[in-house]
Amino acid sequence: MNVSDAKTSDDGPATAGYWYDESPGQRERARRVLEALRTYRAAESAMRRRTRDSMSMGENEMLALRFLLRQPDHSARPAELVKYLGVTSASITTMLDRLEKSGRVERVANPTDRRSIFVKATPHADGEVRETLGRMHGLMYDVAVGMSPDAQEHVVDFLRRMSDAVDDVAPVIVDEPADA
């Protein structure tokens, strides 16, 4: 953006911000909000890493287990996990072998189609996840409950809009340099 791209107000000359025209303090407040969001995301990421480490699981294993536990009967077809995780069926097979060996999932024959299976999270896995994540979820819930109803609605609206904003970002295609 150059100065000629800046908005002009009815009161006088153009005002220019790096990306946006803004009122005094607006950029600093927005920066603080985004920095707080980054700090939260880093803390959550670190907590998830500690959780995976304590359970001796990889990220996709934890995501798969959480996906299964959110299903009404704690089960899904392997193809659903492939789609959810964005990995190959070979990767899912290997991951399910590890989860089955650790007692966290079991493969169950599809009662309506013997050629296919369901993967089901075990009660052991459910209890392990609840025990491991329960305290953290309780602390997060306490923070949310401690907010005023207006603040809760503002946070929900902000997070939805931020989710929409990042979901709308198209990938950047970088052209490979031509070989000389």
KOLGU-346867 format. One record per residue (C-alpha): residue in three letters; x, y, z. Coordinates in steps of 0.5 Angstrom, whole numbers, padded with zeros to 4 digits, always signed. Example, Ala and Ser with C-alpha at 12.3 -4.5 7.8 and 13.67 -1.06 7.14 Angstrom:
// residues 2
ALA+0025-0009+0016SER+0027-0002+0014
***
This chain:
// residues 180
MET+0000+0000+0000ASN+0003+0007-0002VAL+0001+0014+0001SER-0004+0015-0005ASP-0008+0008-0003ALA-0009+0011+0004LYS-0017+0014+0005THR-0018+0021+0006SER-0022+0023+0011ASP-0027+0029+0010ASP-0023+0033+0015GLY-0017+0033+0011PRO-0011+0029+0009ALA-0010+0022+0007THR-0008+0018+0013ALA-0004+0011+0012GLY-0003+0005+0016TYR+0001-0001+0014TRP-0005-0005+0012TYR-0011-0001+0015ASP-0013+0006+0016GLU-0014+0007+0023SER-0016+0011+0029PRO-0011+0012+0034GLY-0010+0006+0039GLN-0014+0002+0034ARG-0008-0002+0031GLU-0005-0003+0038ARG-0011-0006+0041ALA-0012-0010+0035ARG-0004-0012+0035ARG-0006-0014+0043VAL-0012-0018+0041LEU-0008-0022+0036GLU-0002-0023+0040ALA-0006-0026+0046LEU-0009-0031+0041ARG-0002-0033+0038THR+0000-0034+0046TYR-0006-0038+0047ARG-0005-0042+0041ALA+0002-0043+0043ALA+0000-0045+0050GLU-0006-0050+0047SER-0001-0053+0042ALA+0004-0054+0048MET-0001-0057+0052ARG-0003-0062+0047ARG+0004-0064+0046ARG+0005-0066+0053THR-0002-0070+0053ARG+0001-0074+0047ASP+0007-0075+0050SER+0004-0077+0057MET+0000-0082+0053SER+0006-0084+0048MET+0001-0082+0042GLY+0003-0078+0036GLU-0001-0073+0034ASN-0006-0076+0028GLU-0007-0082+0033MET-0010-0077+0038LEU-0014-0074+0033ALA-0017-0080+0031LEU-0018-0082+0038ARG-0022-0076+0039PHE-0026-0076+0033LEU-0028-0083+0035LEU-0030-0081+0042ARG-0034-0076+0039GLN-0038-0081+0035PRO-0045-0083+0038ASP-0042-0090+0039HIS-0035-0089+0039SER-0034-0092+0032ALA-0033-0090+0025ARG-0030-0093+0018PRO-0023-0093+0017ALA-0025-0089+0011GLU-0028-0083+0015LEU-0021-0083+0019VAL-0017-0082+0012LYS-0022-0076+0010TYR-0022-0073+0017LEU-0014-0073+0018GLY-0012-0072+0010VAL-0008-0078+0010THR-0007-0085+0006SER-0011-0091+0007ALA-0004-0094+0008SER-0002-0089+0014ILE-0009-0091+0017THR-0008-0098+0017THR-0001-0097+0021MET-0004-0092+0026LEU-0010-0097+0027ASP-0005-0103+0028ARG-0001-0098+0034LEU-0008-0096+0037GLU-0010-0103+0037LYS-0004-0106+0040SER-0004-0101+0045GLY-0011-0103+0047ARG-0014-0096+0045VAL-0019-0098+0039GLU-0021-0105+0036ARG-0023-0107+0029VAL-0031-0109+0029ALA-0034-0113+0023ASN-0039-0109+0020PRO-0046-0112+0021THR-0049-0110+0015ASP-0043-0112+0010ARG-0038-0117+0012ARG-0033-0114+0007SER-0032-0108+0011ILE-0030-0106+0019PHE-0031-0101+0024VAL-0026-0098+0028LYS-0028-0097+0035ALA-0025-0093+0041THR-0025-0098+0047PRO-0027-0096+0054HIS-0020-0096+0056ALA-0018-0090+0051ASP-0025-0086+0053GLY-0022-0087+0061GLU-0015-0085+0059VAL-0017-0079+0055ARG-0022-0077+0060GLU-0017-0078+0066THR-0011-0074+0062LEU-0015-0068+0059GLY-0021-0068+0065ARG-0017-0063+0069MET-0015-0058+0063HIS-0022-0058+0060GLY-0025-0056+0067LEU-0020-0051+0068MET-0022-0048+0061TYR-0029-0049+0063ASP-0028-0045+0069VAL-0025-0039+0065ALA-0031-0039+0060VAL-0036-0039+0066GLY-0033-0034+0070MET-0034-0029+0064SER-0040-0024+0063PRO-0045-0027+0058ASP-0044-0021+0054ALA-0036-0022+0054GLN-0038-0030+0052GLU-0042-0028+0046HIS-0036-0023+0044VAL-0031-0028+0044VAL-0036-0033+0041ASP-0037-0028+0035PHE-0029-0026+0035LEU-0027-0034+0034ARG-0032-0035+0029ARG-0030-0029+0025MET-0023-0031+0026SER-0024-0038+0023ASP-0028-0036+0017ALA-0022-0031+0016VAL-0017-0036+0016ASP-0021-0042+0012ASP-0022-0037+0007VAL-0015-0036+0006ALA-0013-0039-0001PRO-0006-0043-0001VAL-0001-0039-0005ILE+0002-0042-0011VAL+0009-0041-0012ASP+0012-0042-0019GLU+0018-0047-0019PRO+0024-0043-0022ALA+0025-0046-0029ASP+0032-0050-0030ALA+0037-0046-0034
***
